[in-house]
């Protein structure tokens, strides 16, 4: 079993064991008999091929596999072969459907197209009309060339879009002009691992990606050698001489850094060789290694000086670019302020507006005061009538309280009389005297309270004193009754 097949069986959920017979069969007949199953098989194969291409597992002629293009060949069919199921019989249909859906685009057509791949074509060819009619009648299964898998190379749009998204996210934080300009080699070094961190994009992948960014996404300006990422505020969408100079300078600095690193490593190796020869008492070898080391160090010194000068020039360009952007912003801000000040109309106009506003606010205050004066003095309250009404309410409450206490006293006397009548002379004499004494104590206390209340009322109101006197006389008349029973 090939590495490609192992990857698909392990990573793709649709390629479980129960689904393999359907995926490896000639499912073209399902286009009319089972459209849902047909679409599911097509989608599963297209996703599996795209993911395997991204992982670099598609058989290729060169040492490295393209990550953005799929190469169809007999080697691909052989790598997908399973012992008990054989080779997939409808892989040619999968590719044909991908081309029809624009998920797979022939490489030559993709690179030579002038219009965006997202631009929809409304023109209909006679063959498309005939083919549509045959499909509706169930007499045709597809174009004549979809029967077998033919040799070809197709751009996988899913992988290209994913790579472009990664590049866009990386460039979103780079705002300076010099950071958004690259040579083609510099672009490849910077973004070669945007799709797969373990594998680099090939030269063909870089061409496909740059074509997509320039033509289909309009993210960059590209002249074949220099790339400039565009911004929303960019006024020029073409490559300028300044862009070319900055891109060349960045490439030269990168090359110098690589040379300095190589020379440093070589100097360290020569020093190690000289020490080893000295330990072995091999004087000629040690001297030769030291001479070579001195020559390498001299070259390294010169390269380091050139690199320092180039980096200083690049720093000055960055500083100048920042100054240009600052001046542009200040100029635009000055124009905005000038226009706003002209809209205001000057200090005198502002003073007139403020004065007019103050007058109108004073008018609002005057209207409010006038409205608050409405109704003042028309409603008069007699405080004496309020006091008389309050005293009458309090007097009524006191009378109700006295009536309640009087009725309670009479009820207790009546209960005492009933109890004494029911008791026998022999057994109830002692208990009757005890209860009678207790009841008399309560009655006397109630009478005393009523007497005090009557005296207070007599002092305040003569009519109330008369009523209280009648009530006291009634209570005194009934008071000796318990004493006679006792």
N, C-alpha and C positions, 0 to 999 in steps of 0.2 A: 504494500500500500504506500503510495507516494506521500510526501510531506504536504502537498497541496490538499490531497483528499483527507488526510488526518486533520488538517486545520479546519476544513469545512465541516466534517462530522463532529468535531469538538466544539466549534464556536457558533455554528448556525443552528438555531432552534428548529427551523423548519426541516432540517435534514436528520430528523430522528429515524430510527430503524423502520418504523411502521410506514413512513412517508416515502422511503427510498424507491420502492417499486413504481409508485406513481411518477416520481420525479425523473426516473431513468427510462420511463416508457415513452412511446411516441404519442404524446398527449395532444397532438394537433387536432385530432378529431373532437376533442372536448370543447373546441372553440364554439361549436354550435350545440353540442349535446349537454355540456356542463360548463357554461361560461365562467362561473365563479371558481371552479376547480382549475380551469385553464389559466385564469388570471393569477391565482395563488401560486401555481407552479412557475409561471413566468417571473413573478415578483421574487420568489425564493431564489431562483437561479441568478437573477440579476444582482440581488444583494450579496449573494455568496461570491460571485465573481468580482464585484467591486471591493469587498473586504479582503479577499485573497490578493488582489492586485495591490491594495494598500500595504499589505504585509510583505510584498515582494516575493510571492510564491508562484507567480505565473511563469511557466517555462519561457526562457528568452534565449536569443542567440548570443548575446553579449554576456559578460561576467555579471553585470548588474541588471536587475529588472526595472522597467519603468513602473512608477507608482501612480501615474495619472492616465496611462493608456493600456488597453488590453490587446494583447497579440493573440489572435485565434489561429490555431494550427492543429495538425494531427498530434503534435506533442502534448497539446492541451487535452485532447480527448484521451490520449493514452494515460496522462496523469490522473484523470478523473475515473478511470476504469475500476470497477468493483468485480471481484471474482465471480460471484453468483449472479450479478445483474448486468455485467458487461459495461459498455460505454453508454453515456446518455444519448438517446436517439433524437431528441428534439432540441439540442443545443443550438443548431442553426436557426430554429424558430425563435429561440430566446434572443439571439443577437438581432434578428430581423425586427422583432417587436421593440427591442431597445432602440434601434435606429428610428423606427416609426414614431416612438414616443420621445425622441431626442434625448434619451438618457445615454445612448451610445452614438457617437458621431464619428464617421470615418475621418482619420487623421488628416488626410490631404484636403478634404472638403473643409475641415475645421480651420486649418491654417490659411487657406486661400480665400475664405469667405470675407466679404467686405462688410456685410450687415451683421448686426448682433444675432446671436443664436436665439435670443429671446424674442426677436421680431417675428411676428406671426405672418405667414404667407397665406393669402386668401385665394390665390390662383389654384384652380383645380385642373389636373391633366385628364385627358380622355381615359388613360389606363386606370386612374383612380376611380372614375365613374363606373367602368366595366367591372373592376374588382369589387367595388361595393355592391353592385347588383348581384354578382355571383355569390358573394358571402351571404346576402339576404336570402338567396334561394338555396343555400347550403351546398352549392356546387363547387365552390372554390375554397381552398384552405390557406391561400396566401400567395405571395409573389412567386414566380417560378424559381427564384434563386434561394429560397429559404429551406429547401429540402435538406441540403448538406451544409456542413460547416466549412466555409471557404477560408483561405488564407487572407489575413487582413489585420489592420491595427486601428483600434477605435478609442476615441477619447471618452473616458468615463466622467460624465458631468458631475456626478455625486462627489467624486474625489477632488475634482477641480474646485468645486464650490467650497468644500471643506478646507482645502488649502488656502484659498483666497480669504476665507473668514479668519483663519489663524493669522495671516499676514496683516489683515486690516486691524485686528485687535492689537498686534504688536506695534503697528505704526500709529495707533491712536494717541499714544503718549509722547510722540515726537512732534514737537511744534515748531522747532527751528528749521529754517530753510535748508541749512547745510546738512541736517540730519535726515532730510527727506530726499536727498539726491544720491544716486548710486550708479556705478558702472555695472555692466552686466556681470562681470566676475564678482564685484562686491555684493551685488544682489544675491548671487548664488551662495556665496559664503555666509551671508546673513540669514537667508531663509531656506536653506537647503533641507532643514529638518523640521519644517513647519507641519508636515503631515504625519511623519513617523519619526519619533525621536531617535530611533536606532538605525534608520536608513536615510540616505541622502537622495534628494531628487536628481535625476539624471539630466543631461543636457537637453534631451527632448522634452522632459517634464518642465524644465525652466522655460523653454520656448512656448509650450502650451499655456503655462501659467501667465506669462507676460502678455500673450495674445488675449487671454481672457480678461486680465486686469485692464488692459488698454482699450479693447474693443467692446467687450460685453459689460464691464462694470464701470468703465471710465474713471478709474481710480488713479491712473498714472498717465504720464506722457512718455512715449517710448519711441526712439528713433533707430533702434537696432543695437545701440551700444550704451546709451545713457538712459537712465530711468529717473523720473521725477514724480514723486507722489503729490497729487493735487490736493488742495484744501478747498473748503467751501468759499473762502474769501480770495482764492487765487484769481488773479486777473489774466494771467498768461497760461495757456494750456500747452504751449510748445516748448521745446528744449532750446534754451539760450546758450550763448557762449560762456556765460558765468556758470551755468549748470554743468557744462562739459568740463570746465576748468576745475570745479570743486570735485566732481566725480573722479577725474584723473588724479587729483591731489590725494583723495581718500584711498584710491587704489595704490598709489605709490607709497603712502604711509603704511598700508597693510603689507605690501611687499617688503618694505624696509624692516618692519617688525619681524616678519618671517625670517629674513636674512640675519638679523641680529640674534634671534633665537637659535638659528642653526650654527652660527659662528660661536656663540657662547657654549653650546653643547660640544662643538668640535674642540674648542680650547680646553674644556674640562677633560675630554678624553685624551688629548695629547699630554696634558699634565699627568694624568693617571698612568699613561704609557711610559713617560719619562721616569716616574717614581718606581715603577715595576722594573724597568731596565737598570736603574741604579741599584735596586736591591739585588738584582741578579749579577751585578758587577759587569754589565754589558755597556761599557762606556760609549761606543759608537752609536748604539741605538738610543741611548739616553740623550746624547748631544743632538742627534737628528730630530728626536721628538721635541726637544726644547727649541731648536731653530724653527721648526714648523709652528710651534706654539706662539713664538714671538711674531711670526708673520701673520698668523691668524688674529692675534691680539691687535696688531697694527690695523689690519683690515676692519676688525670689529670696532676699533676706535673711530675710524673714518666713517663707517656706516652709522655709528651712534651719533656722531656730530651732524651728519646729514639728516638723520631722523629727527634730531632735536630742532634743527632749522625748519624742517617741514611741519613739525607739530606747532612751532611758533607761528608760522604763516597761517596754518589752519585756525589757530586760536584767534589771530587777528581778523581773519575772515568771519569767524563766528561773532566777534565783537562788533565788526562793522555791520553785519547782517542784523544784529540786535538793535543797533543804533538806527538803521534804516527803518525797521519796523516801529521803533519808538517814535521817530519823526513822523511817520505816516499816521500813527494813532493820534499824535498831538495835532497834526494838521487837520485830521478829520474832526477831532474834538473842537478845535477852534471854529471850524465851519458850523458845527452844530450850535455852539454857543452864540455865534454871530446871528444865526437864523432865529434862535430863540429870543435874543435881545431885541431883534427887529420886530418880532411878533409882540413883545411886551409894549413897545412904543416909547421907551425912555422913562426917566425918573418923574417928569412932570405928569405924564399920563398915569403913572402908578399912584402919585399923590392925589390926583383928581378922583381916581377910583376909590382910594381909601376914604377920602372925605365924603364922597357920595354914600359909601357903605355905612359910615358912621351916622350920617343923617337918617338913613333909612332905619338903622337900629334904634335911634332915638324915637322915631315915629312909632315903632313897635312898642317901646316902653310906655309911651304916652297912651296908646290905645289900651294897654294892659291896666294902667292905673285907672283910666276912665271906666273900664268894665268892673274893676274891683269896688268902685264907689256905688254901683247900682244896688239898691236894697238896704243900704245902711240906714238905721233909725226907724224903719217902718215896723219892725217886730219889737214890741215892748213886753217885758216880763215883770209881773208883779211878785216881788219877793215875799210880801206878806201873805198872799194867797198860798204860796208854796209852803210856808211855815205852818199855816193853819191846817192844810191838808195832811202834812206829815204828822202833826199832833193828833189829828183825828185817827189816822192809821195806827199810831202807837196805842191810843186809848182803846180802840177796838181789839187790839191784840191782848191787852191786859185783861179786859172783860172776858174774853174767850178763855184765858188761862185760869181765871178765878172760877168760872163755871165748871171747868174740867175738874179742878181740885174739890169743889163742893160736891159734885156728883160722886166723886170717888169716896169722900167721907161718908155720905149717906149710904153708899153701897156696902161699905164695911160694917156700918151699924146694922143694916138689915141682915147681913150674913151672920152677925153675932147673935141676933135675936133668934134666928132660925136654929142655930146650933144649940142654944140653951133650952129651947123648947123640946128638942129631940133627946136630950140627955136625961137619964133617970136620976131621982134624988140621991140614991145610994151610991151609984158607980160614977156619976159624972160631976159630983159637987166640987171635988178638989180640982179636976181638970178644967171645969167651967170657970172656977175662980181664977185660975192661972191664965187661961186664954182671955177672960174678960179684963183682967188687969193689964195684959199686954195690949189688947185692943184699945182700952181707955187711954193708955199712955200715948198711943198713936193718934187717937182722936184729940187728946189735949194738945199735942204738938201741932196738929193741923189747925185747931181753933186758935192757938197762939199766933201762928203764921198769918191766918186770915185777919186776926185783930190788928197786927202790925201793918199789914197791907191796907186795911181800912183806914187806919190813922193816917197813913201816908197819902192816901187818895183824898181824905177829908181836908188835908192841908192844901192840896192842889186845886180841887174842884168841889164846890158845895154839893152839886147834884150827885156826884159820885159818892160823897160821904153819906148822903141819905140812903143810897142803895146799899152801901156797905153796912150801914146801921141795921137795915132790915135783915140783911144776911146774917149779921152777928146775933141779932135777937132770935132768929130762927135756930141758929146753932146752939145758943144758950138754952132755948126751950127744950131741945132734944138731948142735951148733955146729961141731965139727971137720970135718964132712962136706964143706962147701964148700971148706975149706982144702986137703984132700987132692986134690980135683978141680982146684983151681987149680995 
